[in-house]
């Protein structure tokens, strides 16, 4: 019933996205632009994919540069991310990306691309923006969470989709299907929905074993349970788990409370790498960050997409 009541608003939302594509003149940056986006609201695992691309391209001596809106930050840009910046300034994702290469934050993707190129960028890796027509894309990778898929198939607010599924898929060159683990079996309905698309299965793997001892876990990401389940799957002794809203801005009082609650179990606090950059500075050393990386099951297919972009940039 709620979905039915929200359907008119979903129609208006989808119409606005479609109109944006019809009325916006895309800017051609003159250099390759790789977009890592998604079709749904919430986290799907885009940031690790962007990090992988930045690392891979920069290892080839190419000046690959990240471009992001900087959700949750005050800066509108275009501005390069510096060490002095905090999550309050530019958001959490740009801080993570900046550990692997230059990153520009810009509310307007076209303005960000102009600034990046004027400072020597050879390739732009755009974090999010599949529904943003401001910038001409050379390669569009759509990251899909294999566990939740496309939800009820309805557009926001009646469902999780940012636009009708057919339109999102039509602009994707390939789908990065993010599984919770290597042995996860894909749902038959989701398999049917993405039939005919180039699908590259992937999963997130920890970059190290969980800390020993009891762990009090908390996370403010798109799907906190994903973090908790992965931590437990790799041997983490979780005594309690506390979910927060996506991109939650932690304050001193909340962190003090978490330390107090963890002490009742004689446990250590642990969170995601993305959450860790949002913590108040004085508390970071006392809280474990558990970073993950993306592992592609068919890396060769992804490399085939990247090959012409790499050659064009040299």
Secondary structure, 3 states (H helix, E strand, C coil): CHHHHHHHHHHHHHHHHHHHHHHCCCECCCCEEEEEECCECCCCCHHHHHHHHHHHHHHCCCCEEEEECCCCCCCCEEEECCCCCCHHHHCHHHHHHCCCCCEEEECCHHHHHHHHHHCCCCEEEEECCCCCCCECCCEEEEEEECCCCCCCCCECCCCCECCCHHHHHHCCCEEEEEECCCCCCCCHHHHHHCCCCCEEEEEEEECCCCCCCEEEEEECCCCHHHHHHHHHHCCCEEEEEEECCCCCCCCHHHHHHHHHHHHHCCCEEEEEHHHHCCCCHHHHHHCEEECEEEEECCHHHHHHHHHHHHHHHC
